[in-house]
Amino acid sequence: MSTPPLVPPIKCQGIKTKLVEEIRALAAQQDYERWVEPFCGSCVVPLNLQPQRALLFDSNIHIIRLYQDIQAGRLTAPMAKAFLTEEGEKLRTRGEDYFYEVRQRFNDGPSSLDFLFLNRSCFNGVMRFNRSGKFNVPFCRKPDRFAVQYVSKITNQLRRIGEVIANKDWTFEAADFRAALAKVKPGDFVYADPPYAGRHVDYFNSWSEKDENDLAERLKQVPCKFILSTWHSNEFRTNLLLEQNWTGPRFQLFTRQHFYHVGSTEDLRHPMTEALVTNLSGVRYTTTQPALEQMAFFEKPADDYGATAPKAPGKS
């Protein structure tokens, strides 16, 4: 029986909890000195792979602040438990007005505790900011959100990631992916999980086709091995940028379908076929993880899959 993946204390769209074992299986086939992520997001991948050295970037300054505070001991599980219990009681008695009061307080003067509160009580766990960088997700309409069991769940997640970080040489930096990839060295291993073009583009900064192409060009130039997560297709369409940027003998492409439960609208919560692109050579699997049986080389010719979206498995 496989061990369930460790879950971070914050929710993010597109979190890779269900792909951790696939990423681990690929990364384990390459010796490396330092793990580098230009889009660390929830940090679910390094939390589960637990490299000794890691350089973790994100353009979302609030995510980086949260992990820096955990690392420095400015945010601990007991602190979070006391805060969420007290603030949760205010939410229970005052309702959604109090959520918007905390949201305004956070936007006026961000703190990791308010960020955690908002992330776990906003609508459907969406992390979204407007063009001014202000958190703008509405209330989940559950005034009793922070019940005792839920607070315990969050604080246990925070305690565990604190234990992992305390024993590792990890550096967290707020930076654009271009600045992040400029720091990559031989001996590193890069895992890139950008916002998905055409989908979660309002996560913190916008994400455009130019950004997608720019990332591809920079990844092709890194002096080390990498894995890129992106979307391959859903039942409605395929990712044409995948064909445009990653066709060639240097790269291998693997796919796996799973279902997104986090998203601002129903159209973002359909089954999704994920893609993992890597410049690893001679990739093989030795694990018996059941989930890996769903991964396979993408064998269709590049000029066959751009015009018509493939049907999701199980669809007639």
C-alpha positions in Angstrom: 0.0 0.0 0.0 1.4 3.4 -1.0 1.8 6.2 1.6 -0.6 9.1 1.0 1.3 12.3 -0.1 1.9 15.0 2.4 -0.5 17.9 2.0 0.6 21.5 2.4 -1.4 24.0 4.6 -2.5 26.2 1.7 -4.6 25.4 -1.3 -3.7 26.3 -4.9 -5.3 25.8 -8.2 -3.6 22.9 -10.1 -1.9 21.5 -7.0 0.2 18.5 -8.0 -0.7 16.2 -5.1 -1.9 13.5 -7.5 1.3 13.7 -9.7 3.9 13.6 -6.9 4.7 9.9 -7.4 5.1 10.3 -11.1 7.4 13.3 -10.6 9.3 11.4 -8.0 9.8 8.4 -10.3 11.2 10.6 -13.0 13.5 12.7 -10.8 14.9 9.6 -9.0 16.5 8.6 -12.3 18.9 11.6 -12.2 21.5 12.5 -9.6 21.4 16.2 -8.7 22.8 18.5 -6.1 19.9 21.0 -5.8 16.2 21.0 -6.5 15.0 24.2 -8.2 11.4 25.3 -8.8 10.6 28.6 -10.5 6.9 28.2 -9.6 6.8 26.5 -6.2 3.2 27.3 -5.4 1.9 25.2 -2.5 5.3 23.4 -2.3 3.6 20.0 -2.5 6.3 18.6 -4.7 9.4 19.5 -2.6 7.4 18.7 0.6 7.0 15.2 -0.7 10.3 14.6 -2.5 12.2 16.3 0.4 15.5 17.2 -1.4 18.3 18.2 1.0 18.9 21.4 -0.9 16.3 23.4 -2.8 15.9 26.9 -4.3 12.1 27.6 -4.4 10.7 30.6 -6.2 7.3 32.0 -6.8 6.0 35.4 -8.1 3.3 35.3 -5.4 5.0 37.2 -2.5 2.4 36.0 0.0 3.2 32.3 -0.6 6.9 33.0 -0.3 6.3 35.0 2.9 4.3 32.2 4.4 7.1 29.7 3.9 9.8 32.1 5.0 7.8 32.7 8.2 7.4 29.0 8.8 11.1 28.5 8.2 12.1 31.3 10.5 9.7 30.2 13.3 7.6 33.3 12.9 4.6 31.1 12.1 4.2 27.9 14.0 1.4 25.3 14.4 0.4 26.5 17.9 0.3 30.1 16.7 -1.9 29.1 13.7 -4.2 27.0 15.9 -4.8 29.9 18.4 -5.3 32.4 15.6 -7.7 30.3 13.5 -9.7 29.3 16.5 -10.1 32.9 17.6 -10.8 34.3 14.1 -13.0 31.3 13.3 -15.2 32.1 16.2 -15.5 35.7 15.0 -16.4 34.3 11.6 -19.0 32.0 13.1 -20.8 34.8 15.0 -20.4 37.6 12.5 -20.7 35.7 9.2 -19.4 36.8 5.9 -19.0 40.5 6.9 -16.1 39.3 9.0 -14.5 37.5 6.1 -14.5 40.7 4.1 -13.1 42.6 7.1 -10.2 40.2 7.2 -9.8 40.4 3.5 -9.5 44.2 3.7 -7.1 43.9 6.6 -4.9 41.6 4.6 -5.0 43.8 1.5 -4.1 46.8 3.6 -1.2 45.0 5.4 -0.6 41.4 4.4 0.3 38.8 7.0 0.8 35.1 6.8 -1.9 34.3 9.4 -4.5 36.4 7.5 -3.4 34.8 4.3 -3.9 31.3 5.8 -7.3 32.3 7.1 -8.4 33.7 3.7 -7.0 30.8 1.8 -9.0 28.3 3.9 -12.3 30.2 4.1 -12.6 31.7 0.6 -14.7 30.2 -2.2 -13.6 26.8 -3.3 -10.0 27.3 -2.2 -9.3 29.6 -5.1 -6.2 31.8 -4.8 -6.8 34.8 -7.0 -5.6 38.5 -7.0 -6.6 41.5 -9.0 -4.3 43.6 -11.2 -3.4 45.7 -8.2 -2.2 42.5 -6.3 -5.2 42.5 -4.0 -6.8 39.2 -2.9 -10.3 39.3 -4.4 -11.9 35.8 -3.9 -15.4 35.9 -2.2 -16.4 34.1 0.9 -17.2 30.4 0.9 -20.5 31.1 2.7 -19.7 28.7 5.5 -19.5 30.7 8.8 -18.6 27.6 10.8 -15.7 26.9 8.5 -13.1 26.7 11.3 -14.5 23.9 13.3 -12.2 22.2 15.8 -11.4 19.3 13.4 -10.7 21.6 10.5 -8.3 23.8 12.5 -6.5 20.6 13.7 -6.2 19.4 10.1 -4.6 22.7 9.0 -2.3 23.0 12.0 -1.1 19.4 11.5 -0.3 20.2 7.9 1.6 23.3 9.0 3.5 21.4 11.7 4.6 18.7 9.3 5.9 21.1 6.7 7.7 23.0 9.5 9.4 19.7 10.5 10.5 19.1 6.9 11.8 22.6 6.3 13.7 22.6 9.6 15.9 19.7 8.5 16.6 21.0 5.0 18.7 23.6 3.3 15.9 25.3 1.4 15.8 28.9 0.2 12.5 30.7 -0.7 12.6 33.7 -3.0 9.9 35.9 -4.6 10.9 36.2 -8.2 9.8 35.9 -11.8 10.6 32.6 -13.5 13.1 34.4 -15.8 15.1 35.5 -12.8 14.7 32.1 -11.2 16.0 30.2 -14.2 18.9 32.6 -14.5 20.2 31.1 -11.2 20.2 27.5 -12.4 23.6 25.7 -12.4 24.9 22.4 -13.7 24.0 19.8 -11.1 20.6 21.3 -10.4 17.3 19.7 -11.3 14.5 22.0 -12.4 10.8 21.3 -11.9 8.6 23.9 -13.6 4.9 24.0 -12.9 3.7 27.2 -14.5 0.1 28.5 -14.5 -1.7 26.7 -17.3 -2.1 28.9 -20.4 -5.7 29.6 -21.1 -6.8 28.3 -17.6 -5.6 29.6 -14.2 -4.2 32.9 -15.6 -5.3 35.1 -12.7 -3.4 33.2 -10.0 -1.2 36.1 -9.1 0.3 37.6 -12.2 -1.2 37.1 -15.6 0.2 34.2 -17.8 0.2 34.7 -21.5 1.2 32.7 -24.6 4.4 34.8 -24.7 5.2 33.7 -21.1 4.6 30.1 -22.1 6.9 30.3 -25.1 9.5 32.3 -23.1 9.5 29.6 -20.4 10.0 26.9 -23.0 13.0 28.7 -24.6 14.6 29.2 -21.2 14.0 25.6 -20.1 15.6 24.4 -23.3 18.7 26.3 -22.3 19.2 25.3 -18.7 22.4 23.4 -18.1 20.7 20.6 -16.3 17.8 18.2 -16.4 14.2 19.4 -16.0 10.6 18.3 -15.7 7.8 20.6 -16.9 4.1 20.1 -15.9 1.5 21.4 -18.2 -1.9 20.4 -19.5 -2.2 18.1 -22.5 -6.0 18.0 -23.2 -9.4 17.8 -21.8 -12.6 16.6 -23.4 -13.0 19.9 -25.2 -9.6 20.9 -26.6 -5.9 20.2 -26.7 -2.9 22.3 -25.7 -1.5 23.5 -29.0 1.5 25.1 -27.3 2.6 21.7 -26.2 3.1 20.6 -29.8 4.6 24.0 -30.8 7.3 24.0 -28.1 8.1 20.4 -27.2 8.2 18.3 -30.4 11.7 16.9 -30.9 13.9 14.0 -30.1 15.5 15.7 -27.0 12.2 15.6 -25.1 9.9 12.9 -23.8 6.3 13.4 -23.0 4.1 11.5 -20.5 0.4 11.9 -19.8 -1.9 11.1 -17.0 -5.5 12.0 -16.5 -7.0 13.3 -13.2 -9.8 15.4 -12.0 -9.5 19.0 -10.6 -11.6 19.7 -7.6 -10.4 23.3 -7.1 -11.5 26.0 -9.5 -13.5 29.2 -9.6 -16.0 27.8 -12.1 -17.4 24.5 -13.1 -15.6 24.5 -16.5 -12.3 24.4 -14.6 -13.3 21.2 -12.8 -13.5 18.7 -15.6 -11.2 15.7 -16.1 -7.8 16.9 -17.3 -5.0 15.0 -19.0 -1.8 16.3 -17.6 1.5 16.3 -19.4 5.0 15.9 -18.0 7.8 16.9 -20.4 11.4 16.1 -19.6 14.8 16.2 -21.2 15.8 13.0 -19.3 17.0 10.4 -21.6 16.3 6.6 -21.4 13.5 7.1 -19.0 12.2 4.0 -17.4 9.9 3.0 -14.5 10.8 0.5 -11.8 8.0 1.4 -9.4 4.8 -0.6 -8.9 2.7 2.4 -8.0 -0.8 1.8 -9.5 -1.0 5.4 -10.7 2.0 5.0 -13.0 0.1 2.4 -15.0 -1.9 5.4 -16.3 1.1 7.2 -17.7 2.3 6.5 -21.2 4.5 8.0 -24.0 2.4 10.3 -26.2 2.7 8.4 -29.4 0.4 10.3 -31.8 2.2 12.3 -34.5 2.5 15.9 -33.6 0.4 17.0 -36.6 -2.5 14.7 -35.6 -3.6 16.0 -32.2 -3.9 19.7 -32.6 -7.2 19.9 -34.6 -9.5 17.6 -32.7 -9.6 17.2 -28.9 -9.3 13.5 -27.9 -12.1 12.1 -25.9 -11.4 11.6 -22.2 -11.0 7.9 -21.2 -14.4 6.4 -20.3 -16.3 8.8 -22.6 -18.3 7.4 -25.5 
